[in-house]
Amino acid sequence: MFDGLFQPMHLLVIFFIALLVFGPKKLPELGKGIGEGIRALKDGMRDTPAEQAKTPNPGPNPDVKS
């Protein structure tokens, strides 16, 4: 059913539609957000709750000003 779904031409069309919908300025921010979400998901799946309890939470960085 999904054999030829992600061919290069299909990916180009999907990218072009995303470019039209989100615009050229928002597209890199969107990609960055998706990448960070996937990375957080992988980290969460790798760590067990017991391992997460062992790692200390450094808390907020006092050098960074919001």
N, C-alpha and C positions, 0 to 999 in steps of 0.2 A: 504494500500500500504506500509506504513512504520511501520507496527505492530511490527515486531520482529527485527527492525534495530539495536537497542542498547542493544543487549544481551551481557553478559560478555565475551563470546568467540570472538564476533565481536570487542569489545573494546580492547581486548588483541591483536588482529591482527592489528588494527589501531595503537596502541601504538608501536608495534614491527616495523611496517613500518616507523613510525615517527622516531624511534630510529635509524634505518638504514639510513634514509635520512639525518637527522640533526646531528647525533652523540650524544654520552652521555654527552659531555661537553656543547653543545648548547641547549639541551632539557630543562634544568631548566631555562635558560635565556628566552627561547621562552615561557614557561609557565608563567613566571613572567610578561613578556610583554603583553601577552594575558589577564592576570588577571588585570593588571593596566588599559588596554584599556576598559575592561568590567566595571570596577569600575568608570572610567571617564565617560563612556556612561550613567551609571545609575545616576551619580551625575548630568550630563547635562540634563537628562530627568526629574529629580525631580525638579530642580530649574527652575523657569521661568525667562525670561530676566529681569523683574522688580526686582526680588529677587537678581539676580546676580549683578545688578547695586548698590544695597544697601550694599553688602558686600565689604569691602575695600580690595584693592589689596596690600599685604604687600611688594611687590617688591622683589628685590634680597636680599639675606641674606649676609651682609657684612662679616660675620664670615667664610663663606664657600669660599674656594679658589678653582678655577677651574684648 
